[in-house]
Amino acid sequence: MTDTPAAYDPAADRNDYGLKDKVAFVTGATSGLGRQFSLALARAGCHVVVSGRRRERLDALVREVEALGVRAMALPLDVNNTQAVRDAVVQAERTLGPIWVLVNNSGVALTKRIVDITPEDYDWLMDTNLKAAFFMAQSVARHMIDGKRQGRIINIASIGAFKPLGQGSIYSMSKAAVVQMTKAMALEWARYGINVNAICPGYIRTEMNADWFDSEIGQRQMQAFPRRRIGRDTDLNGLLLLLASEGSQFITGSAMVADDGQLLA
Ligand SMILES: NC(=O)c1ccc[n+]([C@@H]2O[C@H](COP(=O)([O-])OP(=O)(O)OC[C@H]3O[C@@H](n4cnc5c(N)ncnc54)[C@H](OP(=O)(O)O)[C@@H]3O)[C@@H](O)[C@H]2O)c1
């Protein structure tokens, strides 16, 4: 008789991936993927700086992270404020210690036809998804380099980097640039032992797209994917932990697609 293996539950994964007592900084931790990345890193033993603009959500997450037996810090931050980003990194290191891994996750999306996009739309999206991610990574890497410390930077891109998403032109453009930024940073910082990689997720149900996938047209899109589903916010935790860990020492400059085969459809 063969035993049926229990379904894998990412929320119960207690492998520590060599991350015990390392410090992680997660942007966009107030919802969706960033919230789950924070919890996954905490379960693996990291002390976690959680950042985003919504203070009450950060405070609630800090309590959840601390309940996992590690230290946590809520850092309210608008990533579009470059000086605030620099200050946040200093403050985080003063409180929790040297950052080992940055998860550059905050981001926004816009569904609009190209003919309707305004310069304000363009700047808001590009600034948040690309410029802010650039200066966030720069700030953390400067500390790593000055402190002669190795580390990991994980940029959250999208499958939109490889295929323009419907009415998502500037979003897709921003994520393609995040992939190229990842490679440029990996190249420049290889000599310092800082590994920089991008995760390119397919559609995962979060606040960013829940309304869309609840709509009839969104449901039709989902039915066209090879597995007729979209992801759960915990589905990227395994890849995130691999890239955050020392075990990814030979991986840098990669843009890893995690999309359940959606790009194949
Ligand atoms: N869900 C998907 O299907 C999917 C697919 C591919 C890639 N992604 C990428 O995954 C990342 C996370 O998205 P998600 O799906 O988890 O969406 P989400 O639930 O909407 O989360 C976005 C996060 O970004 C933060 N954020 C936005 N603007 C910010 C700003 N100016 N300053 C600081 N934080 C800001 C938000 O926090 P506050 O509002 O509290 O500031 C929030 O925590 C994004 O980069 C997204 O592009 C998502």
The ligand as an ORCA input file, in Angstrom:
! r2SCAN-3c Opt
* xyz 0 1
  N       0.290     39.557     -7.605
  C       0.777     39.264     -8.799
  O       0.137     38.607     -9.612
  C       2.165     39.722     -9.179
  C       2.733     39.167    -10.322
  C       4.001     39.572    -10.712
  C       4.692     40.491     -9.958
  N       4.107     41.032     -8.847
  C       4.896     42.008     -8.096
  O       4.959     41.599     -6.756
  C       5.146     42.731     -5.912
  C       4.123     42.678     -4.777
  O       2.823     42.817     -5.321
  P       1.506     42.216     -4.652
  O       0.837     41.396     -5.680
  O       1.815     41.619     -3.340
  O       0.644     43.543     -4.544
  P      -0.003     44.330     -3.308
  O      -0.704     43.385     -2.400
  O      -0.760     45.438     -3.936
  O       1.273     44.893     -2.541
  C       2.031     45.974     -3.009
  C       2.896     46.478     -1.873
  O       3.688     47.569     -2.357
  C       3.652     48.605     -1.402
  N       3.843     49.913     -2.032
  C       3.235     50.421     -3.135
  N       3.647     51.685     -3.344
  C       4.538     51.987     -2.366
  C       5.295     53.137     -2.039
  N       5.245     54.264     -2.763
  N       6.096     53.082     -0.939
  C       6.170     51.961     -0.193
  N       5.475     50.830     -0.455
  C       4.662     50.850     -1.531
  C       2.274     48.495     -0.740
  O       2.351     49.008      0.581
  P       1.650     50.349      1.103
  O       0.460     50.609      0.235
  O       1.323     50.063      2.534
  O       2.722     51.382      0.985
  C       2.096     46.978     -0.687
  O       2.636     46.458      0.488
  C       4.991     43.954     -6.833
  O       6.257     44.433     -7.188
  C       4.277     43.390     -8.040
  O       4.534     44.133     -9.208
  C       2.867     40.665     -8.435
*
